[in-house]
Amino acid sequence: MNENLFRLWVTLVKLYKKVYFFMWRKKNGRRGNVHLPAKSAKIVNIPFSKYSVFIRPTHSDVGRVLEYLSDIYISGSYLHEALEKFKPTTLIDIGANIGLSSLNLIGKFSSLKHIIAIEAEKENFSILENNFRLWKNYHENLKFSQFNAVATNESGKKIYIKNSLAEITGKNSASGTFRFGRVPEKGSKKIEVDTIAISELFQNISDEEVIIVKIDIEGGEEELLENNIEWIKRCHYLTIEVHDKFDPIMLESSRNLIKIIHENNFAVVPSKDVLHLYNRDLLF
């Protein structure tokens, strides 16, 4: 095949995938800015993947599938190649939603042995549980642990559910943009929700484990990374979505993250709203 034909073939394949996913999205994401109960979920095949997934017919859940297909938590640089050589064994997924970010990273790191997922919203968590049971059929030797809790820097804190990004901006689906924190906002309410301190979670993980951490908690990173962040030094890789741009209410949300990057020896690869951080002290 000559070069021009190869380029044409690549272009046609990309076009086919784009059209196919567009039709798949129209079929499976019929509702927009709504938050449906877990009982509305059904099993569908993920496009261009061997996996199936429980999703609700909302734009948010379909958006999680798009993130899975887009590899948004991987940088694809030489730093990623260096990380692969260390064979990560433990993934901590903070803000796991319905689990598709965990599934994506499982596909990128075949060495993983334990997935620890934390999701605060109860309906999202119910679907996460169903998906982990479903994916266990593909990965019998992989341990899945999930916590219906808010990730915090200190156990025992009172937690409020805040106004969602949907309520703040009117643009993002409430199915995936719940916000939690210890400082209430106007219109927020205190709810009964468990918390899990990440520093205490790390105490139960052997020093021999190679740990990667993904964080997407809709601005909650400001409080999570405020103190008790010694666990950061044990992370070979940290991939985190930042939220400063979404609304002035989250203007300070990356401040503590930037401080951590400054005070620790991380190489940084930015990608849209996600920062990929590689621990130089552990990788090189």
Secondary structure, DSSP 8 states (H G I E B T S, - for coil): --HHHHHHHHHHHHHHHHHHHHHHHHHH--B-S----GGG-EEEE-TTSS-EEEE-SBHHHHHHHHHHHHTTT---SHHHHHHHHT---EEEEET-TTSHHHHHHHHH-TT--EEEEEE-SHHHHHHHHHHHHHHHTT-TT-EEEEEESEEESSTT---EEE--HHHHHS-S-TTS--EEESS--TT-EE----EEEHHHHHHTS-TTS-EEEEE--TTTHHHHTSS--GGGGGEEEEEEE--GGG-GGGTTTTHHHHHHHHHTTEEEEEETTEEEEEEHHHH-
